[in-house]
Amino acid sequence: MDRSGPTWRKSSYSSGGGGGACVELASAPLSTAVRDSKSPSSGVLTFPAAPWATFLTALRAE
């Protein structure tokens, strides 16, 4: 993923009563990056597209 300027978006669940605990996502065709919105410079986790899609499918099945 090109990290020079990804477009980050917050989870739609972030505005709830979680005390400001939020994640942000940046999607690209081959990967998805995830970071902590409260500390965006602390690090980014990047996942390949196929495992990320499997993860989302499992979450939706819950």
N, C-alpha and C positions, 0 to 999 in steps of 0.2 A: 504494500500500500504506500502511495506517495504521501509522506507526512509533512510536506511543505505547506499544505493548506487544506486539510480535510474539512468537510462540513459536518460539524458535530450537532447532534440533536439529543434532547433528553428523553428518557423513557416517559411514556404517557402515564405511568404509575408514580412518577416522581413527585407530583404535586400533592400527593396525599399526606397523611399525618406522620410520615416517617422521620420527622425531625430534620428534614433537609437532606436526608441520605439519598443521593441521586447517582444514577449512572448516565453516561452519555455514550452514544454510538456514532460511528462514522462508517458508512458503507462504501465499498468499491466493488467492481464486478467480481473480483477474485477473493475478497476478504472483507471482514468486518472488524473494526477496532472498538475497544471498550475502555473507558476511563472513569475515574471518580470525578464528578463535577465539582466537588468541594476542593479538590486538590489536583487539577488537571496536569500540572507539571510533574506529578509524582510517578507517572508511568502509564503505559498503554499496553493492553493485552490485545494481540491480533490473532484472529482465528480464520483459517481457510473457509471458503464459502460452503463447501459440502458439510463439514462438521458443524458449522454454525446453523445451517438449515436443519440438520438432525436435532440439534439442541432446541431450536424453536418449535419443531414438531413435537418433541417430548413435553415441552412446557405447555403447549396448547392442549395436549392430551390429559393434563392434570385436572 
